[in-house]
Amino acid sequence: MDTIINYFETIPSSHRSALLVGGITFFWLLEGILPLYKFSYKKWKHALPNLFFTMTTVVINFALAFLLLKTSDWVAVNDFGLINWMPEMPLWVYVLLGLLLLDLIGAWLAHFVEHKIKPLWMVHLVHHTDHKVDTTTANRHHPLESMIRFTFTLIGVFIVGAPIAIVMLYQSCSLVLSQFNHANIRLPKMLDRALSFVIVSPDMHKVHHHNLLPYTDSNYGNIFSIWDRLFGTYRYLDRDKIVYGVDTFPDETINSNLWELLKQPFQKYRKPTNAE
């Protein structure tokens, strides 16, 4: 555990970039071997707007990274935050607790709030209007959403009291798990179900991308599945019944156009249908 912490404390930017590119490449290839759905689409054409949003997310996170560093340094120096106020514990427990709480605030809570506050939902809508969910969908976030998510992560670091090593480990796990659970891959159902008791599995997250409520408003988790189960937001839907997209923004042509996606948060809000 000491080795892992020491590595993530000073992880080079090149290694983080390799994790992003390597993850997309790995799951992209795996989608060709074990596809969940055999989409009739030009994969590269579908990926282009998603990769554009991946790049804007990287730029925004890189530009604001100094805030994470300053905050994590401050909580460490001042012994501030939840995990620093608890009794002394083994390092692995300290790290796991930090990851769990960062996942709660930086991912689950941010995601939940985006679905409940109308202006934030309109921003988050860009992520949901992908009609062919695959590993490139993982970072299909409008630049405004990237800033919203970063803000929640920053708040999480402050409240949790996470040192930079745990922050970098969290962001790395978040990146890979998001690519994994968005990937268009078909795991054996028993394996996927077993995984979903610990982490957010592909089948579990695909339910969240179903085009109708109440499924859209469920399974908010990114790394750990415990939060959805604990807060009653977990739902199951057989993967063969899932239809991607959002019922109030059904035009796939518009939802595949980069310019239209950039404008999407500012369009007239239409309340989702509450039909199953």
GUPA-452107 format. One record per residue (C-alpha): x, y, z; residue number from 1; residue in three letters. Coordinates in Angstrom, 1 decimal. Example, Ala and Ser with C-alpha at 12.3 -4.5 7.8 and 13.67 -1.06 7.14 Angstrom:
BEGIN
<r c1="12.3" c2="-4.5" c3="7.8" seq="1" type="ALA"/>
<r c1="13.7" c2="-1.1" c3="7.1" seq="2" type="SER"/>
END
This chain:
BEGIN
<r c1="0.0" c2="0.0" c3="0.0" seq="1" type="MET"/>
<r c1="2.9" c2="2.4" c3="0.8" seq="2" type="ASP"/>
<r c1="4.3" c2="1.8" c3="-2.7" seq="3" type="THR"/>
<r c1="0.9" c2="2.6" c3="-4.3" seq="4" type="ILE"/>
<r c1="0.5" c2="5.8" c3="-2.2" seq="5" type="ILE"/>
<r c1="4.0" c2="6.9" c3="-3.0" seq="6" type="ASN"/>
<r c1="3.4" c2="6.4" c3="-6.8" seq="7" type="TYR"/>
<r c1="0.1" c2="8.3" c3="-6.9" seq="8" type="PHE"/>
<r c1="1.6" c2="11.1" c3="-4.7" seq="9" type="GLU"/>
<r c1="3.9" c2="12.0" c3="-7.6" seq="10" type="THR"/>
<r c1="2.2" c2="10.4" c3="-10.6" seq="11" type="ILE"/>
<r c1="3.6" c2="11.9" c3="-13.8" seq="12" type="PRO"/>
<r c1="1.1" c2="13.7" c3="-16.2" seq="13" type="SER"/>
<r c1="2.3" c2="11.3" c3="-19.0" seq="14" type="SER"/>
<r c1="1.1" c2="8.3" c3="-16.9" seq="15" type="HIS"/>
<r c1="-2.3" c2="9.9" c3="-16.4" seq="16" type="ARG"/>
<r c1="-2.5" c2="10.5" c3="-20.2" seq="17" type="SER"/>
<r c1="-1.5" c2="7.0" c3="-20.9" seq="18" type="ALA"/>
<r c1="-4.3" c2="5.8" c3="-18.5" seq="19" type="LEU"/>
<r c1="-6.8" c2="7.8" c3="-20.5" seq="20" type="LEU"/>
<r c1="-5.7" c2="6.8" c3="-23.9" seq="21" type="VAL"/>
<r c1="-4.9" c2="3.2" c3="-22.9" seq="22" type="GLY"/>
<r c1="-8.3" c2="2.7" c3="-21.3" seq="23" type="GLY"/>
<r c1="-10.2" c2="4.0" c3="-24.3" seq="24" type="ILE"/>
<r c1="-8.1" c2="1.8" c3="-26.6" seq="25" type="THR"/>
<r c1="-8.5" c2="-1.3" c3="-24.5" seq="26" type="PHE"/>
<r c1="-12.2" c2="-1.1" c3="-24.1" seq="27" type="PHE"/>
<r c1="-12.7" c2="0.0" c3="-27.7" seq="28" type="TRP"/>
<r c1="-11.0" c2="-3.2" c3="-28.8" seq="29" type="LEU"/>
<r c1="-12.9" c2="-5.3" c3="-26.3" seq="30" type="LEU"/>
<r c1="-16.1" c2="-3.9" c3="-27.6" seq="31" type="GLU"/>
<r c1="-15.3" c2="-5.5" c3="-30.9" seq="32" type="GLY"/>
<r c1="-14.7" c2="-8.9" c3="-29.3" seq="33" type="ILE"/>
<r c1="-17.6" c2="-8.9" c3="-26.7" seq="34" type="LEU"/>
<r c1="-20.2" c2="-6.4" c3="-27.9" seq="35" type="PRO"/>
<r c1="-23.3" c2="-6.0" c3="-25.9" seq="36" type="LEU"/>
<r c1="-25.2" c2="-4.5" c3="-28.8" seq="37" type="TYR"/>
<r c1="-24.1" c2="-4.8" c3="-32.4" seq="38" type="LYS"/>
<r c1="-24.6" c2="-1.1" c3="-33.4" seq="39" type="PHE"/>
<r c1="-25.0" c2="-0.3" c3="-37.0" seq="40" type="SER"/>
<r c1="-22.9" c2="2.8" c3="-36.9" seq="41" type="TYR"/>
<r c1="-19.6" c2="4.2" c3="-38.1" seq="42" type="LYS"/>
<r c1="-17.7" c2="3.9" c3="-34.8" seq="43" type="LYS"/>
<r c1="-15.2" c2="6.7" c3="-35.5" seq="44" type="TRP"/>
<r c1="-17.9" c2="9.1" c3="-36.6" seq="45" type="LYS"/>
<r c1="-19.9" c2="8.4" c3="-33.5" seq="46" type="HIS"/>
<r c1="-16.8" c2="8.8" c3="-31.4" seq="47" type="ALA"/>
<r c1="-15.7" c2="12.3" c3="-32.7" seq="48" type="LEU"/>
<r c1="-18.0" c2="14.5" c3="-30.6" seq="49" type="PRO"/>
<r c1="-17.4" c2="12.3" c3="-27.6" seq="50" type="ASN"/>
<r c1="-13.6" c2="12.6" c3="-28.0" seq="51" type="LEU"/>
<r c1="-14.0" c2="16.3" c3="-28.4" seq="52" type="PHE"/>
<r c1="-15.7" c2="16.5" c3="-25.0" seq="53" type="PHE"/>
<r c1="-13.0" c2="14.2" c3="-23.6" seq="54" type="THR"/>
<r c1="-10.4" c2="16.7" c3="-24.6" seq="55" type="MET"/>
<r c1="-12.3" c2="19.7" c3="-23.1" seq="56" type="THR"/>
<r c1="-12.7" c2="17.7" c3="-19.9" seq="57" type="THR"/>
<r c1="-8.9" c2="17.1" c3="-19.9" seq="58" type="VAL"/>
<r c1="-8.1" c2="20.8" c3="-20.5" seq="59" type="VAL"/>
<r c1="-10.5" c2="22.0" c3="-17.8" seq="60" type="ILE"/>
<r c1="-9.2" c2="19.5" c3="-15.2" seq="61" type="ASN"/>
<r c1="-5.6" c2="20.3" c3="-16.1" seq="62" type="PHE"/>
<r c1="-6.2" c2="24.1" c3="-15.9" seq="63" type="ALA"/>
<r c1="-7.8" c2="23.8" c3="-12.5" seq="64" type="LEU"/>
<r c1="-5.6" c2="21.0" c3="-11.1" seq="65" type="ALA"/>
<r c1="-3.7" c2="23.6" c3="-8.9" seq="66" type="PHE"/>
<r c1="-6.8" c2="24.1" c3="-6.9" seq="67" type="LEU"/>
<r c1="-6.9" c2="20.4" c3="-6.0" seq="68" type="LEU"/>
<r c1="-3.2" c2="20.4" c3="-5.1" seq="69" type="LEU"/>
<r c1="-3.6" c2="23.5" c3="-2.9" seq="70" type="LYS"/>
<r c1="-6.7" c2="22.1" c3="-1.2" seq="71" type="THR"/>
<r c1="-5.2" c2="18.7" c3="-0.5" seq="72" type="SER"/>
<r c1="-2.0" c2="20.2" c3="0.8" seq="73" type="ASP"/>
<r c1="-4.0" c2="22.5" c3="3.1" seq="74" type="TRP"/>
<r c1="-6.1" c2="19.7" c3="4.6" seq="75" type="VAL"/>
<r c1="-2.9" c2="17.6" c3="5.1" seq="76" type="ALA"/>
<r c1="-1.0" c2="20.4" c3="6.8" seq="77" type="VAL"/>
<r c1="-3.9" c2="21.3" c3="9.0" seq="78" type="ASN"/>
<r c1="-5.1" c2="17.8" c3="9.7" seq="79" type="ASP"/>
<r c1="-8.5" c2="18.7" c3="8.5" seq="80" type="PHE"/>
<r c1="-11.3" c2="16.5" c3="7.1" seq="81" type="GLY"/>
<r c1="-13.3" c2="13.5" c3="8.0" seq="82" type="LEU"/>
<r c1="-10.7" c2="10.8" c3="7.5" seq="83" type="ILE"/>
<r c1="-8.2" c2="12.9" c3="9.6" seq="84" type="ASN"/>
<r c1="-10.5" c2="13.3" c3="12.5" seq="85" type="TRP"/>
<r c1="-11.1" c2="9.6" c3="12.9" seq="86" type="MET"/>
<r c1="-9.1" c2="7.3" c3="15.3" seq="87" type="PRO"/>
<r c1="-5.8" c2="6.0" c3="13.9" seq="88" type="GLU"/>
<r c1="-6.3" c2="3.2" c3="11.4" seq="89" type="MET"/>
<r c1="-4.3" c2="0.9" c3="9.1" seq="90" type="PRO"/>
<r c1="-3.2" c2="2.7" c3="5.9" seq="91" type="LEU"/>
<r c1="-5.3" c2="0.5" c3="3.6" seq="92" type="TRP"/>
<r c1="-8.5" c2="1.4" c3="5.6" seq="93" type="VAL"/>
<r c1="-7.5" c2="5.1" c3="5.5" seq="94" type="TYR"/>
<r c1="-7.1" c2="5.0" c3="1.7" seq="95" type="VAL"/>
<r c1="-10.3" c2="2.9" c3="1.1" seq="96" type="LEU"/>
<r c1="-12.3" c2="5.2" c3="3.3" seq="97" type="LEU"/>
<r c1="-10.9" c2="8.2" c3="1.4" seq="98" type="GLY"/>
<r c1="-11.9" c2="6.6" c3="-1.9" seq="99" type="LEU"/>
<r c1="-15.4" c2="5.8" c3="-0.8" seq="100" type="LEU"/>
<r c1="-16.1" c2="9.3" c3="0.5" seq="101" type="LEU"/>
<r c1="-14.6" c2="11.0" c3="-2.5" seq="102" type="LEU"/>
<r c1="-16.7" c2="8.7" c3="-4.7" seq="103" type="ASP"/>
<r c1="-19.8" c2="9.7" c3="-2.7" seq="104" type="LEU"/>
<r c1="-19.3" c2="13.5" c3="-2.9" seq="105" type="ILE"/>
<r c1="-17.4" c2="13.8" c3="-6.2" seq="106" type="GLY"/>
<r c1="-19.4" c2="11.3" c3="-8.2" seq="107" type="ALA"/>
<r c1="-22.6" c2="10.1" c3="-6.7" seq="108" type="TRP"/>
<r c1="-23.8" c2="13.3" c3="-5.1" seq="109" type="LEU"/>
<r c1="-22.7" c2="15.4" c3="-8.1" seq="110" type="ALA"/>
<r c1="-24.6" c2="13.1" c3="-10.4" seq="111" type="HIS"/>
<r c1="-27.7" c2="13.0" c3="-8.2" seq="112" type="PHE"/>
<r c1="-27.8" c2="16.8" c3="-8.0" seq="113" type="VAL"/>
<r c1="-27.5" c2="17.2" c3="-11.7" seq="114" type="GLU"/>
<r c1="-30.6" c2="15.1" c3="-12.2" seq="115" type="HIS"/>
<r c1="-32.6" c2="17.0" c3="-9.6" seq="116" type="LYS"/>
<r c1="-31.8" c2="20.7" c3="-10.4" seq="117" type="ILE"/>
<r c1="-33.3" c2="21.7" c3="-13.8" seq="118" type="LYS"/>
<r c1="-30.5" c2="23.9" c3="-15.2" seq="119" type="PRO"/>
<r c1="-27.9" c2="21.3" c3="-14.2" seq="120" type="LEU"/>
<r c1="-29.9" c2="18.6" c3="-15.8" seq="121" type="TRP"/>
<r c1="-29.9" c2="20.5" c3="-19.1" seq="122" type="MET"/>
<r c1="-26.1" c2="20.6" c3="-18.9" seq="123" type="VAL"/>
<r c1="-25.9" c2="16.9" c3="-18.0" seq="124" type="HIS"/>
<r c1="-28.3" c2="16.1" c3="-20.8" seq="125" type="LEU"/>
<r c1="-25.4" c2="16.1" c3="-23.3" seq="126" type="VAL"/>
<r c1="-24.2" c2="12.9" c3="-21.6" seq="127" type="HIS"/>
<r c1="-27.6" c2="11.2" c3="-21.8" seq="128" type="HIS"/>
<r c1="-28.4" c2="12.0" c3="-25.4" seq="129" type="THR"/>
<r c1="-25.9" c2="9.5" c3="-26.8" seq="130" type="ASP"/>
<r c1="-27.9" c2="6.8" c3="-28.6" seq="131" type="HIS"/>
<r c1="-25.0" c2="4.4" c3="-28.9" seq="132" type="LYS"/>
<r c1="-23.4" c2="4.2" c3="-25.5" seq="133" type="VAL"/>
<r c1="-19.9" c2="2.9" c3="-25.6" seq="134" type="ASP"/>
<r c1="-16.6" c2="3.6" c3="-23.8" seq="135" type="THR"/>
<r c1="-16.2" c2="7.0" c3="-25.5" seq="136" type="THR"/>
<r c1="-19.5" c2="8.1" c3="-23.9" seq="137" type="THR"/>
<r c1="-17.7" c2="8.0" c3="-20.5" seq="138" type="ALA"/>
<r c1="-16.3" c2="11.5" c3="-21.0" seq="139" type="ASN"/>
<r c1="-19.1" c2="12.9" c3="-23.1" seq="140" type="ARG"/>
<r c1="-19.6" c2="15.9" c3="-20.8" seq="141" type="HIS"/>
<r c1="-20.4" c2="19.5" c3="-21.8" seq="142" type="HIS"/>
<r c1="-17.5" c2="21.8" c3="-20.6" seq="143" type="PRO"/>
<r c1="-19.9" c2="23.3" c3="-18.1" seq="144" type="LEU"/>
<r c1="-20.5" c2="19.9" c3="-16.6" seq="145" type="GLU"/>
<r c1="-16.8" c2="19.3" c3="-16.4" seq="146" type="SER"/>
<r c1="-16.6" c2="22.5" c3="-14.3" seq="147" type="MET"/>
<r c1="-19.5" c2="21.3" c3="-12.1" seq="148" type="ILE"/>
<r c1="-18.0" c2="17.9" c3="-11.6" seq="149" type="ARG"/>
<r c1="-14.6" c2="19.5" c3="-10.7" seq="150" type="PHE"/>
<r c1="-16.3" c2="21.7" c3="-8.1" seq="151" type="THR"/>
<r c1="-17.9" c2="18.7" c3="-6.4" seq="152" type="PHE"/>
<r c1="-14.5" c2="16.9" c3="-6.4" seq="153" type="THR"/>
<r c1="-12.9" c2="20.0" c3="-4.9" seq="154" type="LEU"/>
<r c1="-15.5" c2="20.1" c3="-2.2" seq="155" type="ILE"/>
<r c1="-15.1" c2="16.4" c3="-1.6" seq="156" type="GLY"/>
<r c1="-11.3" c2="16.8" c3="-1.1" seq="157" type="VAL"/>
<r c1="-11.9" c2="19.5" c3="1.5" seq="158" type="PHE"/>
<r c1="-14.6" c2="17.7" c3="3.4" seq="159" type="ILE"/>
<r c1="-12.9" c2="14.3" c3="3.3" seq="160" type="VAL"/>
<r c1="-9.5" c2="15.7" c3="4.0" seq="161" type="GLY"/>
<r c1="-7.9" c2="13.7" c3="1.2" seq="162" type="ALA"/>
<r c1="-4.1" c2="14.0" c3="0.6" seq="163" type="PRO"/>
<r c1="-3.0" c2="14.4" c3="-3.0" seq="164" type="ILE"/>
<r c1="-2.1" c2="10.7" c3="-3.3" seq="165" type="ALA"/>
<r c1="-5.7" c2="9.6" c3="-2.5" seq="166" type="ILE"/>
<r c1="-7.0" c2="12.3" c3="-4.9" seq="167" type="VAL"/>
<r c1="-4.9" c2="11.1" c3="-7.8" seq="168" type="MET"/>
<r c1="-5.8" c2="7.4" c3="-7.0" seq="169" type="LEU"/>
<r c1="-9.5" c2="8.4" c3="-6.9" seq="170" type="TYR"/>
<r c1="-9.3" c2="10.2" c3="-10.2" seq="171" type="GLN"/>
<r c1="-7.5" c2="7.3" c3="-11.8" seq="172" type="SER"/>
<r c1="-10.0" c2="4.8" c3="-10.6" seq="173" type="CYS"/>
<r c1="-12.9" c2="7.0" c3="-11.6" seq="174" type="SER"/>
<r c1="-11.5" c2="7.3" c3="-15.1" seq="175" type="LEU"/>
<r c1="-11.0" c2="3.6" c3="-15.7" seq="176" type="VAL"/>
<r c1="-14.3" c2="2.5" c3="-14.0" seq="177" type="LEU"/>
<r c1="-16.2" c2="5.0" c3="-16.1" seq="178" type="SER"/>
<r c1="-14.7" c2="3.7" c3="-19.3" seq="179" type="GLN"/>
<r c1="-15.5" c2="0.2" c3="-18.1" seq="180" type="PHE"/>
<r c1="-19.1" c2="0.7" c3="-17.1" seq="181" type="ASN"/>
<r c1="-19.9" c2="2.7" c3="-20.2" seq="182" type="HIS"/>
<r c1="-18.2" c2="0.2" c3="-22.6" seq="183" type="ALA"/>
<r c1="-20.4" c2="-1.7" c3="-25.0" seq="184" type="ASN"/>
<r c1="-19.4" c2="-5.1" c3="-23.7" seq="185" type="ILE"/>
<r c1="-21.3" c2="-8.2" c3="-22.7" seq="186" type="ARG"/>
<r c1="-20.1" c2="-9.8" c3="-19.6" seq="187" type="LEU"/>
<r c1="-21.7" c2="-13.1" c3="-18.4" seq="188" type="PRO"/>
<r c1="-24.8" c2="-12.0" c3="-16.4" seq="189" type="LYS"/>
<r c1="-23.8" c2="-13.7" c3="-13.2" seq="190" type="MET"/>
<r c1="-20.3" c2="-12.1" c3="-13.3" seq="191" type="LEU"/>
<r c1="-21.8" c2="-8.6" c3="-14.0" seq="192" type="ASP"/>
<r c1="-24.3" c2="-9.1" c3="-11.2" seq="193" type="ARG"/>
<r c1="-21.6" c2="-10.2" c3="-8.8" seq="194" type="ALA"/>
<r c1="-19.4" c2="-7.2" c3="-9.7" seq="195" type="LEU"/>
<r c1="-22.4" c2="-4.9" c3="-9.1" seq="196" type="SER"/>
<r c1="-22.4" c2="-5.6" c3="-5.4" seq="197" type="PHE"/>
<r c1="-19.0" c2="-3.9" c3="-5.1" seq="198" type="VAL"/>
<r c1="-18.4" c2="-1.7" c3="-8.1" seq="199" type="ILE"/>
<r c1="-20.6" c2="-0.1" c3="-10.8" seq="200" type="VAL"/>
<r c1="-20.8" c2="-2.8" c3="-13.5" seq="201" type="SER"/>
<r c1="-21.6" c2="-2.2" c3="-17.2" seq="202" type="PRO"/>
<r c1="-25.1" c2="-3.7" c3="-16.9" seq="203" type="ASP"/>
<r c1="-25.8" c2="-1.6" c3="-13.7" seq="204" type="MET"/>
<r c1="-24.8" c2="1.6" c3="-15.3" seq="205" type="HIS"/>
<r c1="-26.5" c2="1.0" c3="-18.6" seq="206" type="LYS"/>
<r c1="-29.9" c2="1.1" c3="-16.7" seq="207" type="VAL"/>
<r c1="-29.1" c2="4.7" c3="-16.0" seq="208" type="HIS"/>
<r c1="-28.9" c2="5.4" c3="-19.7" seq="209" type="HIS"/>
<r c1="-32.3" c2="4.0" c3="-20.4" seq="210" type="HIS"/>
<r c1="-34.5" c2="6.6" c3="-22.1" seq="211" type="ASN"/>
<r c1="-37.4" c2="6.6" c3="-19.7" seq="212" type="LEU"/>
<r c1="-37.9" c2="7.4" c3="-16.0" seq="213" type="LEU"/>
<r c1="-37.6" c2="6.1" c3="-13.4" seq="214" type="PRO"/>
<r c1="-34.6" c2="4.3" c3="-14.7" seq="215" type="TYR"/>
<r c1="-32.8" c2="7.5" c3="-15.9" seq="216" type="THR"/>
<r c1="-33.0" c2="8.7" c3="-12.3" seq="217" type="ASP"/>
<r c1="-31.2" c2="5.6" c3="-10.8" seq="218" type="SER"/>
<r c1="-27.8" c2="4.0" c3="-10.5" seq="219" type="ASN"/>
<r c1="-25.8" c2="7.3" c3="-10.1" seq="220" type="TYR"/>
<r c1="-22.6" c2="5.7" c3="-8.9" seq="221" type="GLY"/>
<r c1="-19.3" c2="5.7" c3="-10.7" seq="222" type="ASN"/>
<r c1="-16.8" c2="3.5" c3="-8.8" seq="223" type="ILE"/>
<r c1="-18.7" c2="1.9" c3="-5.9" seq="224" type="PHE"/>
<r c1="-22.2" c2="0.6" c3="-6.0" seq="225" type="SER"/>
<r c1="-22.8" c2="0.9" c3="-2.3" seq="226" type="ILE"/>
<r c1="-24.2" c2="4.4" c3="-2.4" seq="227" type="TRP"/>
<r c1="-27.0" c2="3.6" c3="-4.8" seq="228" type="ASP"/>
<r c1="-27.9" c2="0.6" c3="-2.6" seq="229" type="ARG"/>
<r c1="-27.6" c2="2.6" c3="0.6" seq="230" type="LEU"/>
<r c1="-29.7" c2="5.6" c3="-0.6" seq="231" type="PHE"/>
<r c1="-32.3" c2="3.6" c3="-2.5" seq="232" type="GLY"/>
<r c1="-31.4" c2="4.7" c3="-5.9" seq="233" type="THR"/>
<r c1="-30.5" c2="1.3" c3="-7.3" seq="234" type="TYR"/>
<r c1="-32.7" c2="-0.2" c3="-10.0" seq="235" type="ARG"/>
<r c1="-32.4" c2="-3.3" c3="-12.1" seq="236" type="TYR"/>
<r c1="-33.6" c2="-3.6" c3="-15.7" seq="237" type="LEU"/>
<r c1="-32.6" c2="-6.5" c3="-18.0" seq="238" type="ASP"/>
<r c1="-30.0" c2="-5.3" c3="-20.5" seq="239" type="ARG"/>
<r c1="-32.0" c2="-6.5" c3="-23.4" seq="240" type="ASP"/>
<r c1="-34.8" c2="-4.0" c3="-22.6" seq="241" type="LYS"/>
<r c1="-32.6" c2="-0.9" c3="-22.4" seq="242" type="ILE"/>
<r c1="-33.1" c2="1.8" c3="-25.0" seq="243" type="VAL"/>
<r c1="-30.5" c2="4.6" c3="-24.9" seq="244" type="TYR"/>
<r c1="-31.2" c2="8.3" c3="-25.1" seq="245" type="GLY"/>
<r c1="-33.7" c2="10.6" c3="-23.5" seq="246" type="VAL"/>
<r c1="-37.4" c2="10.5" c3="-24.5" seq="247" type="ASP"/>
<r c1="-37.8" c2="14.3" c3="-24.6" seq="248" type="THR"/>
<r c1="-34.8" c2="14.8" c3="-26.9" seq="249" type="PHE"/>
<r c1="-35.2" c2="11.8" c3="-29.3" seq="250" type="PRO"/>
<r c1="-33.5" c2="13.2" c3="-32.5" seq="251" type="ASP"/>
<r c1="-30.4" c2="11.1" c3="-32.9" seq="252" type="GLU"/>
<r c1="-29.1" c2="13.3" c3="-35.8" seq="253" type="THR"/>
<r c1="-29.2" c2="16.4" c3="-33.7" seq="254" type="ILE"/>
<r c1="-27.8" c2="14.5" c3="-30.7" seq="255" type="ASN"/>
<r c1="-24.8" c2="13.5" c3="-32.8" seq="256" type="SER"/>
<r c1="-24.0" c2="17.0" c3="-34.0" seq="257" type="ASN"/>
<r c1="-21.2" c2="18.7" c3="-32.0" seq="258" type="LEU"/>
<r c1="-22.6" c2="22.2" c3="-32.4" seq="259" type="TRP"/>
<r c1="-26.1" c2="21.1" c3="-31.4" seq="260" type="GLU"/>
<r c1="-24.6" c2="19.4" c3="-28.3" seq="261" type="LEU"/>
<r c1="-22.8" c2="22.5" c3="-27.3" seq="262" type="LEU"/>
<r c1="-26.1" c2="24.4" c3="-27.5" seq="263" type="LYS"/>
<r c1="-28.1" c2="21.7" c3="-25.9" seq="264" type="GLN"/>
<r c1="-28.0" c2="23.1" c3="-22.3" seq="265" type="PRO"/>
<r c1="-29.5" c2="26.3" c3="-23.4" seq="266" type="PHE"/>
<r c1="-32.5" c2="24.9" c3="-25.2" seq="267" type="GLN"/>
<r c1="-36.1" c2="24.9" c3="-23.9" seq="268" type="LYS"/>
<r c1="-36.5" c2="22.4" c3="-21.1" seq="269" type="TYR"/>
<r c1="-39.0" c2="19.6" c3="-21.7" seq="270" type="ARG"/>
<r c1="-40.1" c2="17.6" c3="-18.7" seq="271" type="LYS"/>
<r c1="-39.3" c2="13.8" c3="-19.1" seq="272" type="PRO"/>
<r c1="-42.2" c2="11.4" c3="-19.4" seq="273" type="THR"/>
<r c1="-42.7" c2="9.4" c3="-16.2" seq="274" type="ASN"/>
<r c1="-43.6" c2="6.3" c3="-18.1" seq="275" type="ALA"/>
<r c1="-41.7" c2="3.0" c3="-17.8" seq="276" type="GLU"/>
END
